[in-house]
Amino acid sequence: AFFKHQIHWFSIFNSFMMVMFLTGLVALILLRTLRKDYAKYSMGHDLELGGDEDEYDDDGKPLVPGPGTEESGWKQVHGDVFRAPRLLPLFAALLGTGWQLVVLTFGVILYACLGSLHGAVHEERGEVLHSILWCYVFSSIVAGYMSGSYFKRYYATTNPRGKSGSGSSDVPISAGTSMWQATMFLTVVLLPTIMTAILSALNFISLVYGTISYIPFMVILKVFLIYIFMSVPLTIFGTLLGRHAKLAAGGKGKPAGEHFPCRVNAIPQPIPDEGVAWYGKPQNIVPFAGLLSFGSIFIELYYILTSLWNYKYYHVYGFLLGVYAILMIVVCMTTVIVVYFCLNAENYLWQWTAFASGASTAGYVFLYGVYYYIFKTGMNGFLQTSFYFGYMGLIALNLGLLCGTVGHFAASKFVRTIFQNVKVD
């Protein structure tokens, strides 16, 4: 049989062991390294109040650096770590779209798993495609809400006339409305525009070659009308909900208007370039995060690609749901590790780094698609090659947005947690 369940169980076991390893590594960081950091920073704070400096950690090293030694570490960036990321409207739109894909993927897989309740999903042609379409439409409100609420939270750190302690920037307050509009517009059109461009090119190629893969005009018109009259209004409505959402305070004792544990400095501090270990540079460590995430799914990915391109029915959706959950956990763990190393190197630009850490999984998926095309398929010619890499590009793009969003979510929770427990002058 094509689907040998023992191979799927091996895939789950392999991924589970990776999750255990990464969980242990993150626990080591949280329980040992961070505890040591907290002790050192608290001791330094107490010394300023006249405390004793003869304190040592578990390894016999002094907690407080000696005279002439410059302090370093993630606490030093507390005034910049919650600064808004560059290209805030674009980043908010990417996260909103990513959350929509998270909900969409979970909904479609769950719908397929419940096939016994509504009939097997491969009994009717296109049933999975219909579920994808309607899940995308109804999850549009999620995209709007998440992008709107994220922009609202971080726009305060770019507004020079914002609340006390929110920080400042060169962005004039009059640009607020246009930035809101840009966020809403990008959330609505970003992913649909890219997908429409690629699918239109493939549809034109299919028309030229006269294949049955050509999508009729009336079908395109129906999908367009569904997008215009259902998806777009739901996205706009979700963005307005996110814009007026009541955000939680930054921590205990924080006023309701302050959404972060630490205040943002008016002037950003420089990021050190020299003396940084190789694992403290995002460009060195991000590819390793994507490799680990890819390692948790590559066995199941082979069966998915075989179902797409070698005319096999995929029906083990329960295994797929388990692999999807494991992928989310692995992405969260690896992103937390990457962000911790970067913050420890006093690089406070963690938002894009966290997103890239999760999204790097898509690069390995696309490279695996190249390997699969060369060694596992008999495709040749312009038509087959364009269709294969067109759809593989769409798969990689959507997976990158999904994993990048999940990685940023885990990193955001991690950063807020560690800075809530730090004594800041």
C-alpha distance (Angstrom), angle and dihedral (degrees) to the residues before:
residue distance angle dihedral
A1 . . .
F2 3.79 . .
F3 3.81 94.2 .
K4 3.78 105.6 54.6
H5 3.77 105.5 -173.3
Q6 3.80 93.4 -152.7
I7 3.81 88.9 63.3
H8 3.78 90.6 51.6
W9 3.78 90.5 48.9
F10 3.81 88.4 50.7
S11 3.80 89.1 51.5
I12 3.80 91.3 51.0
F13 3.81 91.4 46.8
N14 3.80 92.2 48.1
S15 3.80 91.3 50.2
F16 3.81 91.9 44.6
M17 3.80 91.5 54.9
M18 3.79 89.2 51.0
V19 3.80 89.5 51.4
M20 3.80 90.4 51.3
F21 3.81 91.3 50.4
L22 3.80 93.7 48.6
T23 3.80 92.0 44.1
G24 3.79 89.3 53.7
L25 3.80 90.9 48.8
V26 3.79 92.9 50.1
A27 3.81 90.2 45.7
L28 3.80 88.4 52.6
I29 3.79 90.2 53.4
L30 3.78 93.5 46.1
L31 3.80 99.5 41.9
R32 3.80 103.0 34.3
T33 3.79 112.0 19.5
L34 3.78 96.9 36.9
R35 3.79 91.6 44.1
K36 3.78 88.6 54.9
D37 3.81 90.2 47.3
Y38 3.80 91.8 50.1
A39 3.80 90.9 49.4
K40 3.80 91.8 50.1
Y41 3.79 94.7 46.9
S42 3.80 92.9 44.6
M43 3.80 90.5 49.5
G44 3.77 90.9 50.5
H45 3.79 89.2 51.1
D46 3.81 91.8 49.0
L47 3.83 92.2 48.9
E48 3.76 89.3 61.3
L49 3.80 85.9 58.4
G50 3.82 92.5 51.5
G51 3.81 102.2 -89.9
D52 3.80 130.4 151.1
E53 3.81 116.4 -82.1
D54 3.83 97.7 -161.8
E55 3.81 95.1 98.5
Y56 3.80 125.6 131.0
D57 3.79 135.8 -171.0
D58 3.81 127.5 -126.4
D59 3.81 90.9 -82.2
G60 3.80 94.0 54.5
K61 3.80 94.3 -106.9
P62 3.81 119.8 133.8
L63 3.78 113.5 -101.1
V64 3.78 92.7 -147.1
P65 3.83 118.8 56.6
G66 3.75 115.6 -118.4
P67 3.80 127.7 -113.7
G68 3.80 113.5 -58.6
T69 3.81 92.2 19.6
E70 3.76 114.7 121.6
E71 3.80 117.4 -137.3
S72 3.77 117.6 -120.0
G73 3.77 138.5 172.2
W74 3.75 141.5 86.9
K75 3.82 95.6 -53.2
Q76 3.80 90.2 67.1
V77 3.82 90.7 70.5
H78 3.82 96.0 53.1
G79 3.80 89.8 115.5
D80 3.81 93.8 55.2
V81 3.79 107.0 27.9
F82 3.80 92.9 90.7
R83 3.78 95.0 45.4
A84 3.80 113.9 127.5
P85 3.81 114.3 -93.1
R86 3.76 119.9 -111.4
L87 3.81 115.4 -87.7
L88 3.79 90.7 20.3
P89 3.86 97.3 -176.8
L90 3.81 91.5 51.1
F91 3.79 92.9 45.2
A92 3.81 92.2 48.5
A93 3.81 90.0 49.9
L94 3.82 91.3 50.0
L95 3.80 91.2 51.7
G96 3.79 92.3 46.7
T97 3.80 91.1 50.6
G98 3.79 90.0 45.9
W99 3.80 92.5 54.2
Q100 3.78 88.9 49.5
L101 3.81 89.3 54.6
V102 3.82 91.0 47.9
V103 3.81 90.6 55.2
L104 3.80 92.1 40.4
T105 3.81 94.3 52.0
F106 3.78 93.7 46.0
G107 3.80 91.5 47.1
V108 3.81 94.7 49.9
I109 3.82 94.2 46.2
L110 3.80 91.1 46.4
Y111 3.80 90.3 49.0
A112 3.80 89.4 51.7
C113 3.82 91.6 47.6
L114 3.81 89.8 54.0
G115 3.79 91.1 56.1
S116 3.80 91.5 123.9
L117 3.81 88.5 66.1
H118 3.79 98.6 49.6
G119 3.81 102.5 19.3
A120 3.78 130.7 -83.8
V121 3.80 110.6 -55.2
H122 3.79 92.9 -129.7
E123 3.80 94.4 54.6
E124 3.81 92.4 86.1
R125 3.78 122.8 42.3
G126 3.79 113.0 -110.6
E127 3.82 97.0 10.0
V128 3.81 92.6 130.7
L129 3.81 90.3 47.3
H130 3.79 90.1 52.2
S131 3.80 90.9 50.5
I132 3.82 90.2 49.9
L133 3.80 91.4 50.5
W134 3.80 95.9 49.8
C135 3.81 94.2 40.9
Y136 3.80 88.2 52.8
V137 3.80 92.0 50.6
F138 3.80 96.7 48.5
S139 3.81 93.6 41.6
S140 3.81 90.4 57.2
I141 3.79 88.9 92.2
V142 3.81 87.9 60.7
A143 3.81 90.6 55.3
G144 3.78 92.1 50.9
Y145 3.80 95.3 45.5
M146 3.81 95.9 47.5
S147 3.80 94.6 46.3
G148 3.80 92.4 45.1
S149 3.79 95.4 48.2
Y150 3.81 92.6 45.2
F151 3.80 91.8 50.9
K152 3.80 91.2 48.1
R153 3.80 91.7 51.6
Y154 3.79 96.1 50.6
Y155 3.79 100.5 33.0
A156 3.80 87.9 75.6
T157 3.83 88.0 68.2
T158 3.83 91.1 56.3
N159 3.80 96.5 45.7
P160 3.82 112.9 93.3
R161 3.80 90.5 -162.5
G162 3.78 94.4 46.6
K163 3.75 126.8 116.3
S164 3.76 121.5 -52.6
G165 3.73 112.4 -74.2
S166 3.78 94.7 14.2
G167 3.76 92.7 116.3
S168 3.77 129.5 -129.3
S169 3.73 141.4 -108.7
D170 3.78 141.9 178.0
V171 3.80 89.6 -91.0
P172 3.83 109.1 112.0
I173 3.76 117.7 -133.8
S174 3.82 90.1 -121.5
A175 3.82 87.6 66.7
G176 3.80 90.9 65.0
T177 3.79 95.6 89.2
S178 3.78 94.0 46.5
M179 3.82 90.9 48.1
W180 3.80 90.1 51.4
Q181 3.77 89.6 50.7
A182 3.80 91.0 47.8
T183 3.80 90.4 51.6
M184 3.79 92.3 50.5
F185 3.80 92.9 44.5
L186 3.80 94.1 49.2
T187 3.80 91.8 47.5
V188 3.80 90.0 53.4
V189 3.81 100.4 44.8
L190 3.82 108.9 20.8
L191 3.80 102.7 89.3
P192 3.85 97.4 25.9
T193 3.82 90.7 53.4
I194 3.80 93.8 52.3
M195 3.79 93.0 44.8
T196 3.82 92.4 45.9
A197 3.80 91.5 51.3
I198 3.82 93.2 51.4
L199 3.81 95.7 41.8
S200 3.81 91.7 46.0
A201 3.80 90.6 53.9
L202 3.81 90.9 48.9
N203 3.81 91.0 46.1
F204 3.81 90.8 52.2
I205 3.81 90.7 50.2
S206 3.80 89.2 49.0
L207 3.81 90.4 50.7
V208 3.80 92.2 50.2
Y209 3.80 92.0 50.2
G210 3.81 92.6 42.2
T211 3.81 96.7 -128.6
I212 3.80 128.1 158.9
S213 3.82 89.2 -115.7
Y214 3.79 89.6 79.6
I215 3.83 112.0 118.5
P216 3.83 111.7 -135.7
F217 3.79 119.6 -122.3
M218 3.81 94.1 -116.6
V219 3.80 91.4 55.9
I220 3.81 90.3 51.2
L221 3.81 89.9 48.7
K222 3.83 92.4 51.2
V223 3.81 91.9 50.0
F224 3.81 90.5 47.4
L225 3.81 91.9 51.5
I226 3.80 91.1 48.8
Y227 3.80 88.7 51.6
I228 3.82 94.8 47.2
F229 3.80 98.8 43.3
M230 3.82 100.5 34.2
S231 3.80 114.3 17.6
V232 3.81 98.0 41.4
P233 3.84 96.2 48.5
L234 3.81 91.1 46.5
T235 3.81 91.0 50.8
I236 3.81 92.4 48.9
F237 3.79 91.3 46.6
G238 3.81 90.5 49.4
T239 3.81 91.3 49.8
L240 3.81 90.9 52.3
L241 3.80 89.7 49.2
G242 3.80 90.1 51.2
R243 3.79 92.0 46.9
H244 3.80 91.7 55.2
A245 3.80 96.3 36.0
K246 3.80 117.5 126.0
L247 3.80 105.6 -118.1
A248 3.78 122.4 -150.0
A249 3.79 119.9 -108.7
G250 3.80 118.9 -99.3
G251 3.80 94.6 -107.7
K252 3.76 146.7 -49.2
G253 3.77 112.3 -28.4
K254 3.80 93.2 12.8
P255 3.81 119.9 129.6
A256 3.79 116.4 -109.6
G257 3.82 90.8 -109.4
E258 3.80 95.3 57.7
H259 3.78 109.2 81.3
F260 3.82 98.1 -178.0
P261 3.81 133.8 62.0
C262 3.84 91.9 -125.8
R263 3.76 132.8 40.4
V264 3.79 119.4 -114.7
N265 3.80 117.5 -118.2
A266 3.78 119.2 -122.1
I267 3.83 92.3 -127.7
P268 3.82 119.9 41.6
Q269 3.77 115.5 -127.3
P270 3.80 119.9 -124.8
I271 3.80 118.6 -96.6
P272 3.83 111.5 -124.0
D273 3.81 115.9 -115.8
E274 3.80 101.6 -179.9
G275 3.78 126.6 65.9
V276 3.81 93.6 21.5
A277 3.81 116.2 138.6
W278 3.80 116.5 -121.4
Y279 3.81 91.5 -109.3
G280 3.81 89.9 55.5
K281 3.81 92.0 65.7
P282 3.81 114.9 85.5
Q283 3.81 94.8 -143.7
N284 3.81 90.1 59.4
I285 3.79 101.2 45.5
V286 3.83 103.7 33.0
P287 3.85 93.8 74.5
F288 3.82 90.3 55.7
A289 3.81 90.2 55.0
G290 3.78 91.5 54.0
L291 3.79 91.5 47.2
L292 3.80 92.2 55.8
S293 3.79 91.9 48.1
F294 3.79 91.4 49.0
G295 3.80 90.1 49.5
S296 3.80 89.7 61.7
I297 3.82 94.4 57.4
F298 3.80 109.0 26.9
I299 3.83 95.6 99.7
E300 3.80 92.8 52.9
L301 3.80 89.1 41.7
Y302 3.81 89.4 62.2
Y303 3.82 91.2 58.0
I304 3.79 92.2 45.9
L305 3.81 92.6 52.1
T306 3.80 90.7 45.2
S307 3.80 89.4 53.3
L308 3.80 90.8 50.1
W309 3.79 99.8 45.1
N310 3.82 107.8 20.1
Y311 3.82 99.4 48.7
K312 3.81 99.4 -110.1
Y313 3.80 124.7 144.4
Y314 3.78 113.9 -118.8
H315 3.80 110.6 -148.9
V316 3.82 108.1 147.6
Y317 3.80 93.9 97.7
G318 3.79 92.6 150.2
F319 3.80 89.9 64.6
L320 3.80 89.3 45.3
L321 3.81 91.0 54.5
G322 3.82 90.0 51.1
V323 3.80 92.6 49.0
Y324 3.81 89.8 47.7
A325 3.81 90.9 54.3
I326 3.81 91.7 46.9
L327 3.81 90.8 49.6
M328 3.81 90.4 53.8
I329 3.81 91.2 51.1
V330 3.81 93.9 47.1
V331 3.80 91.8 48.5
C332 3.82 90.3 50.8
M333 3.81 93.2 49.4
T334 3.80 96.7 46.2
T335 3.80 92.9 46.1
V336 3.81 92.2 51.8
I337 3.81 89.9 52.8
V338 3.82 92.5 48.2
V339 3.81 93.0 48.6
Y340 3.81 92.5 47.5
F341 3.81 92.1 53.4
C342 3.80 91.5 47.8
L343 3.81 94.1 47.6
N344 3.79 89.7 48.3
A345 3.81 87.1 56.5
E346 3.85 86.5 54.4
N347 3.79 92.9 -110.1
Y348 3.79 103.6 142.2
L349 3.83 95.7 179.6
W350 3.77 90.4 98.6
Q351 3.81 101.8 139.2
W352 3.79 98.1 73.9
T353 3.81 89.9 36.3
A354 3.81 91.0 55.4
F355 3.79 91.6 47.3
A356 3.81 91.9 48.2
S357 3.80 90.9 47.5
G358 3.78 91.9 60.2
A359 3.80 95.5 35.3
S360 3.82 92.2 53.7
T361 3.81 86.9 78.3
A362 3.80 87.5 74.3
G363 3.80 91.2 60.2
Y364 3.80 91.4 59.1
V365 3.81 90.9 45.3
F366 3.80 90.3 54.6
L367 3.81 91.8 46.9
Y368 3.79 89.0 50.5
G369 3.80 87.1 51.0
V370 3.81 88.9 56.2
Y371 3.81 89.8 50.9
Y372 3.81 90.9 47.7
Y373 3.81 91.4 50.2
I374 3.79 93.3 51.9
F375 3.80 100.5 41.4
K376 3.82 107.3 21.6
T377 3.79 105.6 39.5
G378 3.77 134.2 55.4
M379 3.80 93.8 -144.0
N380 3.79 121.4 141.0
G381 3.75 138.9 156.4
F382 3.78 131.8 56.1
L383 3.82 96.5 -77.8
Q384 3.79 97.5 53.7
T385 3.80 93.8 38.9
S386 3.81 93.8 50.4
F387 3.81 92.7 48.0
Y388 3.80 93.1 46.7
F389 3.79 97.1 49.2
G390 3.79 92.8 37.3
Y391 3.78 92.0 58.6
M392 3.81 92.9 38.6
G393 3.79 88.1 54.0
L394 3.80 90.3 52.7
I395 3.81 91.4 47.9
A396 3.82 91.5 50.0
L397 3.81 92.2 45.5
N398 3.79 94.4 52.2
L399 3.79 93.2 42.5
G400 3.81 90.0 50.3
L401 3.80 92.0 52.8
L402 3.79 91.2 46.6
C403 3.81 96.8 48.1
G404 3.80 93.2 40.2
T405 3.80 90.6 54.7
V406 3.80 93.4 48.2
G407 3.81 90.4 47.5
H408 3.80 91.9 50.8
F409 3.81 90.5 49.1
A410 3.82 91.8 54.5
A411 3.80 92.4 44.9
S412 3.81 91.6 48.9
K413 3.80 91.5 53.4
F414 3.81 90.4 46.7
V415 3.82 94.7 49.5
R416 3.80 93.8 47.1
T417 3.80 91.1 47.9
I418 3.79 97.5 51.9
F419 3.81 95.1 44.3
Q420 3.81 93.0 48.0
N421 3.81 89.1 66.8
V422 3.79 98.6 47.8
K423 3.79 124.0 101.3
V424 3.80 105.7 -127.8
D425 3.77 122.7 -172.4
